[in-house]
């Protein structure tokens, strides 16, 4: 997230934070009481952010890993001098006892992907508001199940897709909503991130040279790598799709219709193990199913094309590969440049820095000091702030269960498309027709 100075530093040069605790709207006596389900790396990151707030109390933790995850989480509580929460670490299902607590208003779920929907449904049935980490659901059945759970219980869920709040992304969304690009035609995003050292992390260093995963791994390598062994498709669509879905009003006057996906051969994971540990290592004999580059093209009801690229097994710099193109102009994230007909030199790119400053989103102008020390270049502040403030005010979440289901459905549908040689797959309408009347107010939310 340090790739663009604008994201981290625009308007912050003279800003200073007096203390770790940011002063929220409510007093400490009227706190939102949160339970954290999953206290691994992502859960700990959320805990750090929540501990900076005076309107939140972390009242309970649940994670079966009592050797590393729970102790690390409790260390964060001590560092911020917060009251020690109740701990539930007696096996995979002990989180159910957390959900029985009457003093838990909401939960944030940060567990391995396959646990997201079961734990989310259990929380909704317990009438706890849910903040659900990505990637969300991993099958169409899970997508429908989580939608039905929200609708049947009347308890809301927010999908915690933080890239929707990236500073340059929000500025470009601001430009798009003010028609700077004209009528939108083609947008793209992706997850292009060298995760080889994450998928093969044996605990020797945070992103070590280890080649272990599964039972011998630590943190994400314990579970995430197995998805690359068994599955071939767009496994992590929401970082790239979320922002461009908001720009094109998906589920709010527009919807996703169909997709086609293709995958390259799988080479990167095997090569990494062989290079690090040799061909005789047992993991060098594993048949990794995930193609090194997976490309997915999506058609929308309103006529835009959306392109996603998943690329996590090759040596490369980090990029989400955003592109926003309309009848009047284009923005290219990796180039950090744009072209607007009549406003920039003809047939020439222009650096986007001054445009980002001019169209900087009001939320970033308002909260840049509070976001300065937050994770992922400040994005984590905004996604959690939206969750907390909407829970407090009983407002609708800006990224809801229909977004989670729609964006998550790309994964199983892309797997089927790849397996069938790039066949067309219809994308369900999880809103059941409500997309035609729902309005898109993500760009101008006022309550937080």
Secondary structure, 3 states (H helix, E strand, C coil): CCCCHHHHHCCCCCCCCCCCCECCCCCCCCCEEEEEECCCHHHHHHHHHHHCECCEEEEEEECCCCCCHHHHHHHHHHHCCCCCCEEECCCCCCHHHHHCCCCCCEEEECCCHHHHHHHHHHHHHCCCEEEECCCCCCCHHHHHHHHHHHHHHCCCEEECCHHHHCHHHHHHHHHHHCCCCCCEEEEEEEEECCCHHHHCCCCCCCCCCCCCCHHHCCHHHHCHHHHHHHCCCCCCCHHHHHHHHHHCCECCCECEEEEEEEECCCCHHHHHHHHHHCCCCHHHHCCCCCCCCEEEEEEECCCCEEEEEEECCCCCCCECCCEEEECCEEEECCCCEEEECCCCCCCCCEECHHHHHHCCCHHHHHHHHHHCCCCHHHHHHHHHHHHHHHHHHCCCCCCCHHHHHHHHHHHHHHHHHHHCCCCCEECCCCCCCHHHCCCCCHHHCCCC
